[in-house]
C-alpha cells in the first residue's frame, strides 16, 4: 500500500510564500497522477493542483496563477510552490496518489495564513 508523507506546512503571513512537499513510498510513483487538495474548517475538500504521470498540470480556479505543482520521479516526490498567500487559504493540505476516488491520501499538513 502506498504511503504518503507531507511536509512544509506552517504559519505564513499574508502575501508570503510556502513550499509543500509530498514523498511517496510503496508504489510505482512515476505511473500515477498526483495531486494536492485542501480542506478549510467547515468546508469540503477541494482540488488545489494536480499533475499527471506525463507532467500535465491542473489548477483549481481559486489559486490559478499563484502556485506551481511539480514532480520529481527520481525522488518519488511532488512539490507545491504557493505564492501571494491569502488568509482564506488557511487549511489542511493533503497529498493524493492515484485519484480522489480510489487513490491514497496523506495525513495532511496544516497551513495557516495570518498576520
MIDOSE-1310 file (N, C-alpha, C; in nm, 2 decimals, decimal comma, always signed):
residues 115
xxxx	+0,08/-0,12/+0,00/+0,00/+0,00/+0,00/+0,09/+0,12/+0,00; +0,05/+0,22/-0,08/+0,12/+0,35/-0,09/+0,11/+0,43/+0,04; +0,22/+0,48/+0,09/+0,22/+0,57/+0,20/+0,27/+0,71/+0,15; +0,21/+0,81/+0,20/+0,24/+0,95/+0,16/+0,28/+1,03/+0,28
xxxx	+0,39/+1,11/+0,27/+0,43/+1,19/+0,38/+0,44/+1,34/+0,33; +0,36/+1,42/+0,39/+0,36/+1,56/+0,35/+0,45/+1,64/+0,45; +0,51/+1,75/+0,40/+0,59/+1,84/+0,48/+0,58/+1,98/+0,42; +0,63/+2,07/+0,51/+0,64/+2,21/+0,46/+0,53/+2,31/+0,50
xxxx	+0,43/+2,26/+0,58/+0,33/+2,35/+0,62/+0,38/+2,43/+0,74; +0,29/+2,53/+0,78/+0,33/+2,61/+0,89/+0,25/+2,74/+0,88; +0,30/+2,84/+0,96/+0,24/+2,97/+0,97/+0,31/+3,07/+0,87; +0,23/+3,14/+0,79/+0,29/+3,23/+0,70/+0,21/+3,36/+0,69
xxxx	+0,27/+3,47/+0,67/+0,20/+3,60/+0,67/+0,13/+3,61/+0,54; +0,02/+3,69/+0,53/-0,05/+3,71/+0,41/+0,05/+3,77/+0,30; +0,04/+3,73/+0,18/+0,13/+3,77/+0,08/+0,26/+3,69/+0,07; +0,28/+3,61/+0,17/+0,40/+3,52/+0,17/+0,39/+3,40/+0,09
xxxx	+0,50/+3,32/+0,09/+0,51/+3,20/+0,01/+0,54/+3,08/+0,09; +0,51/+2,96/+0,03/+0,53/+2,84/+0,11/+0,55/+2,73/+0,00; +0,63/+2,63/+0,04/+0,66/+2,52/-0,05/+0,62/+2,39/+0,03; +0,53/+2,32/-0,02/+0,48/+2,19/+0,03/+0,55/+2,08/-0,05
xxxx	+0,58/+1,97/+0,03/+0,64/+1,85/-0,04/+0,56/+1,73/+0,00; +0,56/+1,63/-0,08/+0,49/+1,50/-0,05/+0,58/+1,39/-0,11; +0,62/+1,30/-0,03/+0,70/+1,19/-0,07/+0,62/+1,06/-0,06; +0,63/+0,98/-0,16/+0,55/+0,85/-0,17/+0,65/+0,73/-0,15
xxxx	+0,59/+0,63/-0,09/+0,67/+0,50/-0,07/+0,57/+0,39/-0,09; +0,62/+0,28/-0,14/+0,54/+0,16/-0,15/+0,46/+0,14/-0,28; +0,48/+0,23/-0,38/+0,41/+0,23/-0,50/+0,49/+0,26/-0,62; +0,43/+0,25/-0,74/+0,51/+0,29/-0,86/+0,47/+0,43/-0,89
xxxx	+0,55/+0,52/-0,83/+0,52/+0,66/-0,83/+0,51/+0,72/-0,97; +0,60/+0,69/-1,06/+0,60/+0,76/-1,19/+0,49/+0,72/-1,28; +0,41/+0,62/-1,24/+0,30/+0,58/-1,33/+0,16/+0,64/-1,29; +0,16/+0,72/-1,19/+0,03/+0,77/-1,14/+0,03/+0,92/-1,13
xxxx	-0,10/+0,97/-1,14/-0,12/+1,11/-1,12/-0,11/+1,14/-0,97; -0,07/+1,26/-0,94/-0,06/+1,31/-0,80/-0,13/+1,44/-0,79; -0,17/+1,47/-0,67/-0,25/+1,60/-0,66/-0,24/+1,65/-0,51; -0,27/+1,78/-0,50/-0,29/+1,84/-0,37/-0,43/+1,88/-0,36
xxxx	-0,49/+1,85/-0,24/-0,62/+1,90/-0,20/-0,61/+1,98/-0,07; -0,71/+2,06/-0,04/-0,71/+2,12/+0,09/-0,85/+2,12/+0,14; -0,86/+2,13/+0,28/-0,99/+2,14/+0,34/-0,98/+2,24/+0,45; -1,05/+2,35/+0,44/-1,06/+2,45/+0,54/-1,17/+2,42/+0,64
xxxx	-1,16/+2,47/+0,76/-1,26/+2,44/+0,86/-1,40/+2,47/+0,81; -1,49/+2,37/+0,83/-1,63/+2,38/+0,79/-1,66/+2,37/+0,64; -1,55/+2,34/+0,56/-1,57/+2,34/+0,41/-1,53/+2,20/+0,36; -1,58/+2,17/+0,24/-1,55/+2,04/+0,18/-1,40/+2,05/+0,12
xxxx	-1,35/+1,93/+0,11/-1,21/+1,92/+0,05/-1,22/+1,96/-0,10; -1,12/+2,04/-0,14/-1,12/+2,08/-0,28/-0,98/+2,06/-0,34; -0,99/+2,05/-0,48/-0,86/+2,03/-0,55/-0,79/+2,16/-0,56; -0,66/+2,16/-0,52/-0,57/+2,27/-0,54/-0,49/+2,26/-0,67
xxxx	-0,43/+2,15/-0,69/-0,35/+2,13/-0,81/-0,33/+1,98/-0,83; -0,31/+1,94/-0,96/-0,29/+1,80/-0,99/-0,18/+1,79/-1,10; -0,11/+1,68/-1,11/-0,02/+1,66/-1,21/-0,02/+1,51/-1,26; -0,03/+1,49/-1,39/-0,04/+1,35/-1,44/+0,09/+1,29/-1,44
xxxx	+0,10/+1,16/-1,48/+0,22/+1,09/-1,49/+0,31/+1,15/-1,60; +0,25/+1,21/-1,70/+0,33/+1,27/-1,81/+0,36/+1,41/-1,78; +0,31/+1,47/-1,67/+0,35/+1,61/-1,63/+0,25/+1,71/-1,67; +0,13/+1,68/-1,72/+0,03/+1,77/-1,74/-0,03/+1,82/-1,61
xxxx	-0,04/+1,95/-1,60/-0,09/+2,01/-1,47/-0,23/+2,07/-1,48; -0,30/+2,07/-1,36/-0,43/+2,12/-1,35/-0,43/+2,20/-1,22; -0,50/+2,32/-1,22/-0,51/+2,40/-1,10/-0,65/+2,44/-1,07; -0,68/+2,45/-0,94/-0,81/+2,50/-0,90/-0,83/+2,64/-0,94
xxxx	-0,95/+2,68/-0,98/-0,98/+2,82/-1,03/-0,94/+2,93/-0,93; -0,95/+2,90/-0,80/-0,93/+3,00/-0,70/-0,78/+3,02/-0,67; -0,69/+2,94/-0,73/-0,55/+2,96/-0,70/-0,47/+2,97/-0,83; -0,53/+2,96/-0,94/-0,46/+2,96/-1,07/-0,37/+3,09/-1,08
xxxx	-0,25/+3,07/-1,12/-0,16/+3,18/-1,14/-0,07/+3,21/-1,02; -0,10/+3,15/-0,90/-0,03/+3,18/-0,78/+0,05/+3,06/-0,73; +0,04/+2,95/-0,80/+0,11/+2,84/-0,75/+0,16/+2,75/-0,86; +0,25/+2,66/-0,83/+0,31/+2,57/-0,93/+0,32/+2,43/-0,86
xxxx	+0,27/+2,33/-0,93/+0,29/+2,19/-0,89/+0,40/+2,13/-0,98; +0,48/+2,05/-0,92/+0,59/+1,98/-0,99/+0,61/+1,84/-0,93; +0,68/+1,76/-1,01/+0,71/+1,63/-0,96/+0,85/+1,59/-1,00; +0,91/+1,51/-0,91/+1,04/+1,46/-0,92/+1,03/+1,31/-0,91
xxxx	+1,02/+1,24/-1,02/+1,00/+1,09/-1,02/+1,12/+1,02/-0,97; +1,24/+1,08/-0,98/+1,36/+1,01/-0,93/+1,36/+1,01/-0,77; +1,28/+1,10/-0,71/+1,27/+1,11/-0,57/+1,13/+1,07/-0,51; +1,04/+1,03/-0,60/+0,91/+0,99/-0,57/+0,84/+1,11/-0,49
xxxx	+0,86/+1,23/-0,53/+0,82/+1,35/-0,46/+0,74/+1,44/-0,55; +0,64/+1,51/-0,50/+0,58/+1,62/-0,56/+0,60/+1,74/-0,47; +0,60/+1,86/-0,54/+0,61/+1,99/-0,46/+0,49/+2,08/-0,50; +0,46/+2,17/-0,41/+0,36/+2,27/-0,44/+0,42/+2,40/-0,39
xxxx	+0,45/+2,49/-0,49/+0,50/+2,62/-0,45/+0,39/+2,72/-0,46; +0,36/+2,78/-0,34/+0,25/+2,87/-0,33/+0,29/+3,01/-0,30; +0,25/+3,11/-0,38/+0,29/+3,25/-0,36/+0,17/+3,33/-0,33; +0,19/+3,45/-0,28/+0,09/+3,55/-0,25/-0,03/+3,49/-0,18
xxxx	+0,00/+3,42/-0,07/-0,10/+3,35/+0,01/-0,20/+3,45/+0,07; -0,32/+3,40/+0,08/-0,43/+3,48/+0,14/-0,48/+3,41/+0,27; -0,53/+3,48/+0,36/-0,59/+3,42/+0,49/-0,69/+3,31/+0,46; -0,77/+3,33/+0,36/-0,87/+3,23/+0,33/-0,81/+3,09/+0,28
xxxx	-0,68/+3,09/+0,26/-0,62/+2,97/+0,22/-0,57/+2,89/+0,33; -0,60/+2,93/+0,45/-0,57/+2,85/+0,57/-0,65/+2,72/+0,56; -0,58/+2,61/+0,57/-0,65/+2,48/+0,56/-0,55/+2,37/+0,59; -0,60/+2,25/+0,59/-0,51/+2,13/+0,59/-0,49/+2,09/+0,45
xxxx	-0,37/+2,07/+0,41/-0,34/+2,04/+0,27/-0,30/+1,89/+0,27; -0,37/+1,82/+0,18/-0,35/+1,67/+0,16/-0,29/+1,64/+0,03; -0,20/+1,54/+0,03/-0,14/+1,48/-0,09/-0,22/+1,36/-0,13; -0,24/+1,35/-0,26/-0,32/+1,23/-0,31/-0,24/+1,16/-0,42
xxxx	-0,25/+1,03/-0,42/-0,18/+0,95/-0,51/-0,28/+0,86/-0,58; -0,30/+0,88/-0,71/-0,38/+0,79/-0,79/-0,53/+0,82/-0,80; -0,57/+0,94/-0,77/-0,70/+0,98/-0,78/-0,78/+1,00/-0,66; -0,88/+1,09/-0,65/-0,95/+1,12/-0,53/-1,04/+1,00/-0,49
xxxx	-1,10/+0,93/-0,59/-1,20/+0,83/-0,56/-1,14/+0,70/-0,50; -1,03/+0,65/-0,56/-0,97/+0,52/-0,52/-0,83/+0,53/-0,48; -0,77/+0,65/-0,48/-0,63/+0,66/-0,45/-0,60/+0,67/-0,30; -0,47/+0,70/-0,27/-0,43/+0,70/-0,13/-0,41/+0,85/-0,09
xxxx	-0,42/+0,87/+0,04/-0,41/+1,00/+0,10/-0,30/+1,01/+0,21; -0,24/+1,13/+0,21/-0,15/+1,15/+0,33/-0,23/+1,20/+0,45; -0,16/+1,22/+0,56/-0,22/+1,26/+0,68/-0,25/+1,41/+0,68; -0,19/+1,49/+0,59/-0,22/+1,63/+0,58/-0,11/+1,71/+0,65
xxxx	-0,10/+1,83/+0,60/-0,01/+1,93/+0,67/-0,08/+2,06/+0,68; -0,08/+2,12/+0,80/-0,15/+2,24/+0,83/-0,08/+2,37/+0,77; -0,16/+2,45/+0,70/-0,11/+2,58/+0,65/-0,20/+2,69/+0,71; -0,14/+2,78/+0,78/-0,21/+2,89/+0,84/-0,16/+3,02/+0,79
xxx	-0,24/+3,10/+0,73/-0,21/+3,23/+0,67/-0,26/+3,34/+0,76; -0,18/+3,40/+0,84/-0,22/+3,50/+0,93/-0,11/+3,60/+0,97; -0,16/+3,72/+1,00/-0,06/+3,82/+1,04/-0,03/+3,81/+1,19
